[in-house]
Amino acid sequence: MAIFFKEPSRTFSEYLLVPGYTGPNDTPDKVSLRTPLVKFKKGEEPALSLNIPLTSAVMQAVSGPDLAVALAKEGGISFIFGSQSIASQAAMIREVKSTKAGFVGSDANIAADATLREVIKLRQKTGHSTMAVTDNGQKDGKLLGIITSRDFRETRVDLDNSKVADYMTPFENLVVGKDGITLSEANDIIWDHKLNQLPIVDDEQHLVAFVFRKDYEQHKEHPYEVLDDKKRFLVGAGINSRDYKERVPALVEAGADIFVIDSSEGYSVWQKETIEWIRNKYGDTVKIGAGNVVDGDGFRYLAEAGADFVKIGIGGGSICITREQKGIGRGQATATIEVAKARDEYYKNTGVYVPICSDGGIVQDYHITLALAFGADFVMLGRYFARFKESPSKVVTVNGNYMKEYWGEGSARARNWQRYDLGGEETGMSFVEGVDSYVPYAGALADNVGLTLSKIRHTMSNCGVMSIEQLQKEAKVTLVSSVSITEGGAHDVLVRDNNVDATQS
């Protein structure tokens, strides 16, 4: 007879945290959100940790190089999507790893024989007033000079017949830094020579990066950024259980810090084989997460296989329709609670702590805090990050509103059949498990993540806890009824629309 669970499968929206005692030192600014990213033995420190419990989903519409850098600056990590060619994914990893903290790659480049009209068009496209002039007009070209908006007045020159070479500051007149220079050394040069920017070049005079005066202050504003030992931003990569023998070596060479097997259901022999191959080839030097699972059995299987972290969630994503199509899955809250119990038992029995990631089911910001309270060490978000300007998708206008395109990896658009692979000979998707959609455009990642983290810290302060570990041990949680959910929002009032004037009588 089938196994029937006595309790219903629940979502985060069915729970609330009950406040605890808040002492004089339990203030939001003292809350630590640092959390382990990979497994570690009792008494030891994890090889990789995050400063905030946020990771971005392994999705075409979410995790590209720009978002990876932006999230790493805030203290989280992105997993570059694997539903692309190995060469393309490796190039994205290299792009992130080539961006050192404070060192900015040039995305506004132009050739010396281009016209000033082209300079203006490029400035309008990129928003950058400083442009590198290279021999091929590309960022990897030999640096010939720099042209800025201060080098000419649009109203006093013939834009269509004036060449960049005649108005740029030539290389021989530039102050430059050599590749390998530290950020501190670069900023000393900027201040000593009263510069706004310092080009960094290699021995062949190829442009490597810029260090901007304004970015020095911004760098100091990112105290939580996650970096490797070479001061490069951390970045992860998604892989599948099909071509990992070719993909993993290429991505290791490109500099990926950690991998995750991207699958809709991870309790499978193919994930175990993938992990075992990585362990046999690289030992513990290459970090690999696995999933997704929704119960203790799935967690134990992947933990014993050697996973560095385990991802939880099936069918709970906003664009995922796996539950509708297959009838498999579990409410995200229930899944997180059960997997966390299995994780704690595994730690007690083996002395090895395997972090767990709650992937999906996050609708409101406070759901993140609930996921952490239920035992998750960090969460993975798709829709949340897809809204930001740094995500790879386009900004479009829908009914007069700015939106970002957002599609699931199981949609016909992504055609990421490897994510739903069950090991057979079939090489295409016979039915979709995701949809193609839009999400409201929300602006810059830093602004939005800052607000979300502020909510998490304030909630933890209300609960009288100062760390995620303390939250997991001391949180008090209550189920809520449908009536209390209604009570928790604005009710029995006419909410004021500030765009509409009320008339007194």
Order of alpha helices (4+ residues) and beta strands (2+ residues): beta-beta-beta-beta-beta-alpha-beta-alpha-beta-alpha-beta-beta-beta-beta-alpha-beta-beta-alpha-beta-alpha-beta-alpha-beta-alpha-beta-alpha-alpha-beta-beta-alpha-beta-alpha-beta-beta-beta-alpha-alpha-beta-alpha
